[in-house]
Amino acid sequence: MAITAALVKELRDTTGAGMMDAKKALTETDGDMEAAIDWLRTKGLAKAAKKSGRTAAEGLVAVKVEGGKGIAVEVNSETDFVGKNAEFQEMVGKIAGAAVAVDDLDALKAADLGGKTVEEVITAKIATIGENMSLRRMAVLEGETVVSYVHNAATEGMGKIGVLVALKGDNEAFGRQVAMHVAAVNPASLGEADLDPELVAREKAILTEQARESGKPEQVIEKMIEGRMKKFLSEVTLLGQSFVINPDLTVAQAAAEAGVEVTGFVRLEVGEGIEKETEDFAAEVAKAAQG
């Protein structure tokens, strides 16, 4: 029978499955609604769809470096339990491996992983593990030397914070120190030129208002603003920050002493920017037990 848009919509509303999955299910079952529902359940797609509305703010960041290219990917789950699950970790590791061959998130989602796309592999894992999951972010960094570091590692190459640092020159030991600095301090940008103009403007407006409240002459206020902005820029830019390994030097100065130049960095932290639902530990355990 003809597979109409109305039929596809009805199946989607009933199961929560995606449009293409619903259409395929109806095609495979010759438009039989009940059989199509069973087909989706057999494939785990209906079950996965039920969980797609849950907040996935836990999970892992994985990093991988091949030659002068480094990648970092964030794969989220609902609970920290899953981040410690060997099956989940294996999937994240394979996704990171596939990410080296692509350049952006959409290409990664469509990349082949053992005969299925990465997106299909994640959907299947949602059904087997029983939590909502998502491939949220991917970052690429290239340079003469690229070094990776994982903070709070769950297993090799993946943990709660993943960092990549690119250097002009060859000093991996120093690059790792800078990566640890980035993990700890979380700079806003590499240098002043890379800062978000809105962030700079907002900070300057705040500092200007504070300076004017002092009631001092305008020329004094200008110097106060200039000094405070200089301090702000040194605190938020990687190259201007005091190096955690040797606070007497800025990162830029330490790099010069190490015979290299820091040309870029990436820092991904699991769940940053996601509004998490407040839930007590007992409720989290109960949810995990229910599947």
N, C-alpha and C positions, 0 to 999 in steps of 0.2 A: 504494500500500500504506500501512498505518497507520504513522505515525512514533512509535515507542515510546520511552520514556525510556531503555531499555536500548540502543537503536540510537543515540540521541543521545550517550550516555555512551561507547559504543564509538568513535564518530567523534571525540569530544573527546580520548579517550585516545590515539588514533592520530595526530591532527594537532596537538593542543594548542590548538585553536581554542576560542573562547568558546562557552557553551551556546547562546545565541541564534543565533550564526553557524552552529554545527553543525546546529541544528534547521532553519534556513533552507536550508542546503545540501541537506539530506535532502529537504526539501519540494520544492525546485526540481528535484531529480533523481529524484523519486518513490521515495525510499528506497534507491536504488542506491548502495552504500557507495563503490565505486571512483569512480563519477561524482561523488559528493559530495566526495571527496578532491580530485579534479581541479578541481571548482568552487571549493573553498576556495583551492587553489593559484593558480587563475586570478585570483581576487580579491586575492591577496597575503596572505590571512588566515592560512594555515597557516605561511607563512614568517615572518610577524610573530610568531606564537605561539612559534616556536622561539627567538626572541630575547628573549622577555618575561622570562626568568629572569635575564638579565644585569643587572649593576648600572649604572644610569644616574645618574651623579653629576656629569656635566659639563653643558654647555648654556648657556642664556642666561636672564637676567631682563630683561623688557621693561616699560617704564613708559609710561603715556599719561595725559594730563590733558585733560579737557573741562569748561570752566566751573569749578564748585566741586567737581568729582569727579575723583579720581585713582585709577588702578588700577596694580597691579604683578602680573605673572604670572611664574612660573618654569616653563620647559619644559626638561626634562633630556634628555641624550643620553649615550652611553657614553664618547665621547672628545671632546677639545677640538677635534679636526679638524672635527667636524660643526658646532660652534658658529661656525666660520668659513665654513661652507658657505652660499652665497647662497640656495640653495633652502630650507634650514632657517631661515635668517633671515627670509625672506619669509613662511614659515608662521607663525613666532612673531609677526611684526608683525601679521598678520591675526588671530591669536588675541587679541592685545592689543586690537585694534580692536573685536572682538566682546565683550570683557570689559567695556567701558564701559557696555554696555546691560544687564548682568546684575549680580546682587548676591553670588553665591557660586560656589564651584568646581563644584558639581554642575550648576548652571544653565549655566555656561560650557561644560562638557563636552557638554551637550545642545544648545548654541546652533547655529544654522544658519551654515554657512560655505560658500557657493556650492553649496547643494543637499545638502550632507552635514553631519552633526554634527561638531563640533570633534574629538570622540573618533574618529570614522571617518576624518577627515582625517589625524590622527596615526598611526592604524593603517596607512593607505595609505602614509604617508611612511616608516614603519618598513620596509615592503617595498621601496620604491624606493631608499632611502639605505642600508639594510642594517645599521642599528643599532637597539637598543632605545631607545625614547623614552617620556617620560611628561609629562603636564601635572600637576605636583606641587602647586603652591600658587597661590593668588590672594589678594590683599589689596586692600581698598577704603579710601580715606580721603577724607573730605569736609570742607569748611571754606569760609570766606569767600574765601580765596586758597589754592590748592594749587599747590605748586611741585615739579618733579621734577628728579632728577639721576641720571646713570648714571656709575659709576666703571669704568675700564678698558673703555670702550665698544668693541664689535665693529663696530657701525654705529649710525646715529642711533636713539636711544631704547632701546637694548638693550646689555647688557654683563654683566659678572660680578657687579656689585652695583647694585641699583636702589633709589632712595630717594624717598619722598614726604614733604613737610612741609606741614602745614596751619597757616595763620595767621589770626588775627583782625586785620584791617587789610590794607592793600595796600602791600606792599614786596617785590616779587618778587626783587630783587637780594639783599636780606637773607635771604629764604627760601632762595635757592640756596646762600648761605654756610652756613646752618644744615644744609641737606641734605648739603653736603660734609663738615661736621663729623660728622654722623650716619654717613656712609659710613666715615670714618676711625676714629672712636672707638667706634662700636657700643654706644650706651647701652642699658641693660636696660629702661628705661621712661621715660615723659615726666617724671613726678615721683614723690615718695615714695608717694603714695596709689595709684599704678598698679603698684607693685612686687609681685611674687609674694610672698605672705606666707611661703611655705616658704623662699624665698631669704633673706629678712630674718631669719627664725628661725634658719636654719642658720648664717648669718654671725654673729649675736649669740652663738650657742652657742660658736662657735670663738673669738671675741674674749673671751668670758667665761672660757673655759678658759685662754687665754693670760694674761689679767690675773690669774687666781688663782695661776698658777705664779710670779708675781712675789713672792708671800708678803706683800704689803702689806695694811694694814688694810682692812676691808670697805668703809668709806666712800670710801676712795681708789680701790678697785677699781671701785666704781660710777661714779665720775667718769671713770676710765680707759675703761670700757666706753662711756659716753655720748659721750666725745670721739671714740673710734675709730668708733663707729656713725655719728656725724655726718660724719666723713671718708669712710666707706664710701658713705653715701647721696649725698654730693656727687660721688663718682667714678662712680657707676653710673646716676644719673638725668640725663637730658638737661638739664633746667632748672638743675640744680645744678652741672653740669660747667663747667670753665674753657673759655671759647670759644676754639677753635683760631685764629681770626682775631685775637683780642685776649685773651690769657690773663689780663689784669688784671681781666676781667669774667667773670661767669658767663653762660651762655646767656640766662637770664632777664633779667639786667641789660642785656645787649646788645640784647635784644628791646625792652625798655622804651625804651632810647635810640633805637632805630630806629622807635619809634612803633607797634609791633605786639605781639601776644601769640602765642606758639607754642602751638597747641592740640592738636597730634598729629603723629605721624610713623610711617612704615613703612619698614623696611629689610629687603630680601630679598637674600641672597647665594647664588649658585649652589652647590648641593650641601651647604649647612650642615646638619649633623645626620645626613648619610648616611654610613654606614660604607663607605669605599672599599676595593676590593680592591687589594692591592699588586701592581703589574705593571711590569716594566721597559719602557723605551721601545721596544726591539726587538719585544717581545711585542705592544705596542699597535699598532705598524705592521703586524705580521703579521696581527693580528685584523682591522684595517681593510681589508687587502688581500683577505682571505678573504671578506668580506661577510657 
